Amino acid sequence: MNYKEATEFLFNSLPMYQRIGKIAYKKDIGNIKIACEEFNQPQKNFKSIHVGGTNGKGSVSHMLASVLQEKKLKVGLYTSPHLKDFRERIKINGKPISKEKVVEFVKNNFDFFKKNKLSFFEMTVLLSFLHFSSEKVDIAVIEVGLGGRLDSTNIINPILSVITNISLDHTNLLGNSIEKIAQEKGGIIKRNTPIIIGRKNKISDSIFNKIASEKKSKIFFSEKKNNYTTDLNGDFQIENISTAEKAFQVLNEEKILNISPIEISKGLSRVIKNTVLRGRWEITSLKPKIIFDIGHNIDAINKSINEINELSYENLHMVIGFVNDKNLKKILNLLPKSAYYYFCKPNIPRGFCEKKLLEMSQKFSLTGNCFSSSSIAFKKANEKANENDIIFIGGSTFLVAELI
């Protein structure tokens, strides 16, 4: 078995939510419990920080890992999804897990995976735990995949939990209200474990306060102001910096870890260098300015539009595609009417049809065309743009992954 065969097994032979949607979503964590018992509870062999929320959890996870690396700790980082290579999901001090270790994991445990019908996400989470345990990391930052309460990562007992913010996303799975989504996200609050809340929201905060009280856990809310900057682009990172800063403040005050202001400053300014994070307002060209951003729900796309509105340019070209579980009417209503749109379908089963997207967009007075592939759409945008224009690629993590 080689690396390609191993990853094809992970991707294709068992349900993968990111590719096919609701049918692959498991509403329990029984399988990951069975798997971790089979492998002697690897997640208990290292300290961890658990990061959930609707938006920003990936950026915050990378910020936390970067700062911990500046403390000269051996830091595991588990995030999802990946953009180009499966191994991006599992890193130690910015270095992805080796291809050999992925192959060994699948090859040696193939029968167990088949027998217990582990999902893609369950296998991937297990692999991260085994890798971090065998490599003896000092601490791991673990990003929630989807929701929280029933997410496979929720088997860990972290030293700190973080919920970045709550907004409407994956409503077909987590619930169609802030209250329901907050209940799911709040499921990562553990007994006697501090919890950080990034963005304040009256509705979700009352739910988090109630859960924290029941679990006898101290709850802390981040302040809007912060004392640090980051190498990640976009004003929306200010909120993520505040969340990360609050996390380290609490770790210090609760005497869990001792992180100095210098370590925080260095870590936040070296996130890309330390962790190799991509796809967050990533600028790959200046003339024309080409911007990639994985934001894919109403809240995230609204922030991207606000960022664009702060920039100077002649013409705006939007290469846009979505998956089929988004509230497209509300998203299309947010998009600038002055832009020219290149609609395309992310190359996954649950990608939304580009022709239907073009038809819908016309009801919102958006001008553009649809294309049979993302590569053709991107090529056309590049052909049409001049050096003073902006080309923005977004709407779906999978679209960004295809083009970045």
Secondary structure, DSSP 8 states (H G I E B T S, - for coil): --HHHHHHHHHHSS--HHHH-GGG--S--HHHHHHHHHTT-GGGGSEEEEEE-SSSHHHHHHHHHHHHHHTT--EEEE-S--SS-GGGGEEETTEE--HHHHHHHHHHHHHHHHHHT--HHHHHHHHHHHHHHHTT-SEEEEE-SSSSTT-GGGG---SEEEE------SHHHH-SSHHHHHHHHGGG--TT--EEE-S--HHHHHHHHHHHHHTT--EEE--S--S---SS-STTHHHHHHHHHHHHHHHHHTTS----HHHHHHHHHTHHHHH---SSSEEEEETTEEEE----SHHHHHHHHHHHHTS--S-EEEEE--BTTS-HHHHHHHS-TTSEEEE---SSTTB--HHHHHHHHHTTT-EEEE-SSHHHHHHHHHHH--TT-EEEEES-HHHHHHH-
